[in-house]
Amino acid sequence: MTAVTTTPKAPAYDERLTAPRLWWGIAFLFGLSMAAIFLPFGIIPALTALVAGTGLAGFYVSSQGSMRIRVVAGLLVAGEARIPLSALGEPEVLAGEEARAWRTYKANMRAFMVMRSYIVTAVRVEVVDPDDPTPYVYLSTRSPDELAEAIRSSR
């Protein structure tokens, strides 16, 4: 008798929106500046300020890189949102000025948006479900063509 193992379907697309490496350097420099401010009070307060400042800035940078976008099992998963692919229309790849326009003056207040300022490309997908007031989904992504293709092929 052979054992059959079942595994969950592998994601058609999986991306973690991580903060740029430069931001981690800036977090450390913030900690150094805090240490320099507290240095006149002694070495122990300066070291405490270095650890606290770097930790605080690192926590902020880490929070900016905690978003994941996945297409798996008929769903578009962006952070805590789980959107059925059947409720979505045709994905549109956005780059440069067009992506900026949809993040700013073309943006709809009711849209679901996952924006990261350090990512200049995106995918916009209209929501075709008549019961959903959300007009579209805007997702910042470093691989817009792959995400759009994963949405198309997973329906």
C-alpha positions in Angstrom: 0.0 0.0 0.0 1.4 3.4 -0.9 0.9 6.5 1.1 -0.6 9.4 -0.7 0.3 12.8 0.6 -1.6 15.9 -0.3 -0.1 19.3 -0.2 -1.7 22.7 -0.5 -1.6 24.0 -4.0 1.6 26.0 -4.6 1.2 29.7 -5.2 1.1 30.8 -8.8 2.7 34.1 -7.6 4.4 35.0 -4.3 6.2 38.3 -3.5 7.2 40.0 -0.3 7.4 43.8 -0.6 10.6 44.4 1.3 12.1 47.8 2.1 15.3 48.8 0.2 18.6 47.9 1.8 19.5 51.6 2.0 16.6 52.0 4.5 18.4 49.6 6.9 21.5 51.7 6.7 19.5 54.8 7.5 18.0 53.0 10.5 21.5 52.4 11.8 22.5 56.0 11.1 19.4 57.1 13.1 20.7 55.0 16.0 24.1 56.6 15.7 22.7 60.1 15.7 20.7 59.2 18.9 24.0 57.9 20.4 25.7 61.2 19.5 23.0 63.2 21.1 23.3 61.3 24.4 27.1 61.0 24.4 27.6 64.1 26.6 25.7 62.3 29.4 28.1 59.3 29.3 28.9 56.2 27.4 26.1 54.1 29.0 23.3 56.5 27.9 24.9 56.8 24.5 25.0 53.0 24.0 21.4 52.8 25.3 20.3 55.4 22.8 22.2 53.6 20.0 20.3 50.4 20.8 17.0 52.0 21.3 17.2 54.3 18.3 18.4 51.6 16.0 15.7 49.2 17.3 13.0 51.8 16.8 14.1 52.7 13.3 14.6 49.0 12.4 11.1 48.2 13.6 9.7 50.9 11.3 11.7 49.6 8.3 10.7 46.1 9.1 7.0 47.1 9.2 7.4 48.5 5.7 8.6 45.2 4.4 5.9 42.9 5.9 3.4 42.9 3.1 3.0 39.8 0.9 1.2 39.5 -2.4 0.2 36.0 -3.5 -2.1 34.3 -6.1 -3.0 30.9 -4.7 -6.1 28.6 -4.9 -8.3 31.0 -6.8 -7.5 33.9 -4.5 -5.5 37.1 -4.7 -4.0 37.5 -1.2 -2.6 40.9 -0.4 -1.8 41.2 3.3 -4.9 40.3 5.2 -7.2 40.8 2.2 -8.4 37.6 0.3 -10.1 38.5 -2.9 -11.6 35.7 -5.1 -10.1 35.9 -8.7 -13.7 35.4 -10.0 -14.5 38.9 -8.6 -11.7 40.5 -10.6 -11.5 41.8 -14.1 -8.6 42.0 -16.5 -5.3 43.1 -14.8 -3.5 46.2 -16.1 0.2 46.6 -15.8 1.3 50.1 -14.7 4.7 51.7 -14.8 6.3 55.1 -14.4 3.9 58.0 -14.8 0.8 55.9 -15.2 1.4 54.1 -11.9 2.0 57.4 -10.2 -1.2 58.8 -11.6 -3.2 55.9 -10.2 -1.5 56.4 -6.8 -2.4 60.2 -6.8 -4.9 62.2 -8.8 -6.6 59.2 -10.5 -7.0 57.3 -7.2 -10.5 56.4 -6.0 -11.0 56.6 -2.2 -12.9 53.3 -2.2 -10.2 51.3 -4.0 -8.1 48.7 -2.2 -4.5 49.8 -2.5 -1.2 48.3 -1.4 1.3 51.0 -2.1 5.0 51.2 -1.4 6.7 54.5 -2.4 9.9 52.7 -3.2 8.3 50.5 -5.9 7.5 52.3 -9.2 5.6 49.6 -11.0 2.1 48.3 -10.1 -0.9 46.2 -11.3 -4.4 47.6 -11.3 -7.3 45.1 -11.5 -11.0 46.2 -11.7 -13.4 44.5 -9.3 -16.3 43.2 -11.3 -18.4 41.9 -8.4 -21.6 44.0 -8.5 -22.1 43.6 -4.7 -18.6 45.0 -3.9 -18.3 48.8 -3.7 -14.5 48.6 -4.3 -13.9 49.8 -7.8 -10.4 48.3 -8.3 -7.4 46.8 -6.6 -4.0 48.6 -6.9 -0.9 46.6 -6.0 2.7 47.9 -6.0 4.9 45.1 -7.3 8.4 44.7 -8.6 7.2 42.1 -11.1 4.0 43.5 -12.6 4.0 41.3 -15.7 4.3 38.1 -13.7 1.6 39.1 -11.3 -0.8 40.0 -14.1 -0.1 36.7 -15.8 -0.6 34.8 -12.6 -4.0 36.5 -12.1 -5.0 35.7 -15.8 -3.9 32.1 -15.7 -5.3 31.2 -12.3 -8.9 32.0 -13.1 
